[in-house]
Amino acid sequence: VEKAKRYQEAAEQGDVEAQYNLGMCYVAGQGVEQSYEEAAKWFRVAAEQGYAKAQTGLGVCYAHGKGVRQSDKEMVKWFRAAAEQGYAEAQSNLGVCYTNGKGVKQSYEEALKWIRKAAEQGVARAQNNLGWCYANGEGVEQSDEEAVKWFRAAAEQGFAEAQNNLGWCYANGEGVNRSSKEAVKWYRKSAEQGNAWAQNSLGECYLYGRGVKHSYTEAAKWFRAAAEQGFAEAQYKLGERYLSGQGVERSAEEAVKWIRKAAEQGEVEAQCHLGMCYAEGKGVEQSYEESVRWYRAAAEQGFPEVQYKLARCYAEGKGVEQSDEEAAKWYRTAAKQGFPEAQYNLGLCYAEGKGVERSNKTAKVWMEKAARQYVEEAIAW
């Protein structure tokens, strides 16, 4: 309270630093009643006098519509004012604006220019973003080695996202020699800061014994940490652990709970698995209609295994009205992606004229494809 009072007195006398600090007090509600409107007011007073920190703060207010009406144009205006004074945080923010085309025309070249300026001043977020530019060849020649250099710079400052990225580089041997132990080291640092990607990756390391001693219990622990943050892949993997009883007490109901959360976010394997749970009545009341619903969701994302399952539903009339034409359509979709059972069944459709015009020639083509993948029925056909 006393500090806020001192800032108020100095701010009213025209001290730009005090004006900025008073704005920050209003942002956090420290010594004053929290108010984004008052924060923006004091940021503006200091910003209009050229104080770079306040210009950046005002830009953030415009970015999120806090205390002012949201405006990408105003956001960029104030970030640029501070960036051109050499203020690193503003340079980093302006770079992100150019990357995403917010308030400015999208330009990886301009993004790189401002991100590099901030990175070279030691801003961890900018260093991580510069690493991404090199990793993906955005505005610069692609270089895994340069990506690692900048990820490491940010990671060593404790920036969780960069720690995860550096872990990924070690796990995949991108820009560094592959090392599962180094991958785990960096994933753990990131995971312990709450990064869901890293938590999921660390769970995988424990699941498969990569760089650490295999442990279902630790795998489930880290999958849960990421799953509870809404990370779809981890939700599915946690559901799998409940189905198998690996690291957790086996429970079909808990499995379906987590698999459903992932499926509702579009996780294709989860959609497929949830469809199977409904087909078999595992953890849910058996329902072919619900099974088809989830099979279709995954099939429309291009997953061949479930396209085949959906075709079988149409062929047998389970959960949908029986239709040889729809069955053949989904067999074909999966077969074109190389799914062997679909190739065999599509061959049968052509041989028997089910859902397609009979053609022994076309049937033979698909049977041969299936036979080359060792489908016994196709070999014997």
N, C-alpha and C positions, 0 to 999 in steps of 0.2 A: 504493500500500500504506500509506504513512504517513498519507495523508488518511483512508483507511478506518479506520485505528487511532484517529485523533483523533475521528472520528465515533462509533466504538464506545465510547470512554471517555466522551464527552459524553452519548451516548444512555443509557448505563447510569446516569448521574447525573440523568436526567430531562429533558434538553434536547430539546424536541419537534422543533426544526428539525434537530438532529443525528440524531434517530430517523428522520425522513423521509429525510434524505440517506443514511443508512446503508441504508435500504430500497432507495433508488435504486442504491446500489453493488451490492447483491445482485441487483437486476434486470439490471444490465449486466455483472456479474462483474468490477467494477473494484476491485482491491485485495483482493477476497475471492472465494471460489469461488461461481460463479453459483448462485443458489437462489431460486426464486419463493416457496418456503415461508418462508424467512427474510425475504424482502422483505415479504410479507404480514404477517408477525408484527410487524415494526417499523412498518409503516404503521398497523397496528391500534393499537399502543401510543400513537402520536402522534394518530391519528384520535379515539380515545376521550378525548383531552384537548382536542378541538376544533380541531385544526390542519387547516385547509382543504385544503392541498396533499396531506396524507396521507389525508384522507377521500376525495379524488378518486382518489388512487393505489389505495386499497383498493377503491373502486368499480370501477376498471378491472380489478383482480384478479378480482373477482366476475363481471364481464362476460365475461371470457375463461377463467375457471376456472383461473387461474394461481396456484398456491400455496394455493388454497382450492377448495371445491366450487362449481362454477358456480351462480350464483343471480341471476336478474334482480331479484328482490325486494330482496336485499341490495345489489345494484348501485345501484338507485334510491335506497335509504335513504341510502347514503353520498354519492352525487352531490347529493341534496337537501340534506343537512346542510351541505355545502360551498357549494352554490349560494345557500342562504339567508344565508350570510355574505358574499355578493357576489363569490365567487371565480368569475371569468369562464369558465375552462375547464370547471368543473363545471356552470355554467349552460348552456353549449353542449351538453355531454353529456346533461344532463337534457332539454333541448329535443329532442334526437335520440330519446331514450327515448319521449317523448310522440308524436313523429312516427310512430315505428314500432310504438307500443303494446307496448313491451318493459318488463315489470315494472310497468306502469301501464296504465290504460284509454287507448286511443288518442284523442288530442285535438289537432287542429291549433291550436286557440286557446291551449292551454297550451304547446304546442311553440313557437308564435310568441312568447309572453310571455318564455320563458327564452332563446330564441335571440336575440331582440332585445336583451335585457340584456347578453348576451355580445358581440354584434356592436357595440354602442355602447361597449364597453370595448376594442374593437379586435381581438377574436379572429377571425382570418381565416377559419377553417372556419365559424364562426357567421355571418360576413358573407356567405359564399357560400351557406350554407343559407337565410339570410334572403332572398337574391336568388331562390332557388328558390321560396320561399313566395310572393313577389310574382309571379314568372313564371307560376306555376301556380294562383294564387288560393287557396292553402291557408292558411286561418285569417285571411285578409286579402283586401281587394278587389284583384283582379288588376291589375297595373300593370307594363308592360314598362319604363317609365322608372325606377321604383323598383328593379326587378330589376337593371337596368344599373348604377344607383348603387351597389348593394351588391356586385355582381360586381366592379366596378371597385375598390372599397375593398379587397377581398380580393386581387384581381389585382395591385394595386400593392404589396402586401406580399409578392408572389412566390408566392402560393398557386396551384399548377398547375391545379387543377380550375376555379377561378374564371377563370383566364386563358383556358382553353378555352371556358368559358361566355360570356365577354365576346367572344371571337373569333366564336363562333356568332351572337351578337347583331349584330355588325357584318356578318357574312356574309349575314344574313337581314333586316337592317334592322328588328330588333325593339328598340324603345326608343331607337334611335339612327339617324342617317342611314346607309343602307347604304354600306359601304366595304370593298372586297375587300382593299385595302392594310392597313387597320387590322385586318381579320380575320386576315390572314397574320401581322402583327406579334404578335398575342396568341396565335395558334395556335403560332407558332414558340417563344415563351417557354415555353409549356406543354409542347410537344413535346420541347424540349431538357431538360426535367426528367423526361421519361419517360412523360408522359401519353399513353396509347394512343389515346384519342379524338382528341386534338389531332394526334398523328402521322398518323392516318388522314386527318383533315381537311386537314392540310398537304399530304399526298400528293395529295389531290384537287385542291388549288389548283395544284400543279405540273402535274398531268395535264391540266387544262383551261385553264391559264394565267390563273387568277383571282388578281389582285393580285401576281403574280410572273410572270417570263418562263417560258413553257412549257418543261418539261424532263421527258422520260420517265425519265431517269436519277435525278433528284431525287425524282420521284414514286415510283419503285420503291424507292428508299432509305428513304423514310418509311413506305411500305406495309410494307416488311420489318420496320422497327423495331416497328411496331404488331403485325404478324403474329406476330413472335417472342414477343410477350407474350400471345398467344392471342386476339387481337382478330379475331373471325370475318370481319367485313366486309373488313378489310385482308388477311386470308389469301386471300379470294376474289379481291380486286383484284390481289394479287401473282401469284396463279395465272393471271389473265388476261394479265398482263404477260409471263409465260413463254410462254403460247400464241402471243402476237403478236410476241414478241421486242422489246417496247418497253422500253428502259432496261435490259434484261438479255439474255443470250444465249438465243435461242429453245430451249425444251426442253419437249416434251409431258409427259415424265415428271415434271419439277419442277412443271409446271403442275398435273398431277393430284394431286401430293403436297399442294400448298397448297389446292387446291380441295376435296380430301377433308377436310382439317382443318376447313375452314369448314362443309362439308356436315354433318359429324358434330356440329357445334354447332347445327345447325338453320338455317343460313343458306340461305334458300329458293332464291335464284338459283344458289348453289353446288350445291345438290342437283340442280337442273335441269341445270346444265352438266355435272355429273359423270355424270348419266344419259346425256347426249349423248356424252360421251367413251366410255362403255361401248358405246353403240349403234354408234359409228363406229370403235371400237378405237383411239382416239387416246390414247397414253400408257399404255394398259392393254390387256390381252387382251380382245378383243371379246366381249361377253356381253349378250344381250338380257335375260336374267334379272336381271343386276345393273342394267342400264339401267332396267328396270321398277321395281326396288326403290327407286331414287333418284327416279324420276319420281313414284312414289306418295307418297314422303315429302314432296315439294314440293307435290304436288296436294292432299294433306290439309291443307296450310297455306293453301289457297285461291288458289294461283298459277294463273291461267287458262291461260297459255301451256302449262304442263306438264300441266294437266288435259286439254288438247287432245291433247298427245303421248301421254298414257296411254290416252286413248280410241282413238287410232290403233293403239296396241299391241294393245288388245283386238279392234279391228276386223280386224287382220291376223294375230292370233295370234302375235305376236312377244314371246317371253319370258313369255307367259301363255297359258292355254288360250283359244282364240278364243271371244268372247262378244259377240253383237250387243247384248244387254241391258246389259252393262257398258260397252260402247262408247257406247251411247245415254245412259247415266247420266252419264258423264264429259263427253260433248259438251254435255249439258244444263247441267251445273254450270258449265262454261266459258262457254257461250252466255249464261247468265243474268248473267254478269259483263261481257257485251258483246264477247267475243272473236269476231271476224267469221268466221274459218274454222270455228269450232265451231258458230256459228249456221247456216252453210251446210250442214255435215255433219248437223246435227240435222234440218234441213229435209229432207235426203235420206232420213234414217231414217224420217221420217213419210211421205214420198212413196212409199217402197218397202216400208214396214212392217217395217223391220229393227230388232228390239229394242224396238219400240213398236207399238201398234196403228196401222195405216195410216190417215192422215187428210190429205187434200189441203188442207183448210182450215188445219190447224196447220202443215203444210209451208209453205204460202204465207206465213204469219205470220213464220216464221223466215227464209225466203228473202228476204222484204222487208227484214227487219232487216239481213241480211248485205249485201244490195244497196245499202242506204243507207251502208254502209261500204266500198263500191266493190269487193266481191268479184265478179270478172268472171263466174264461173260462175253466181252467184246472179242477176246482172243478166240473163244470157242464158236463165235457166231459164223 
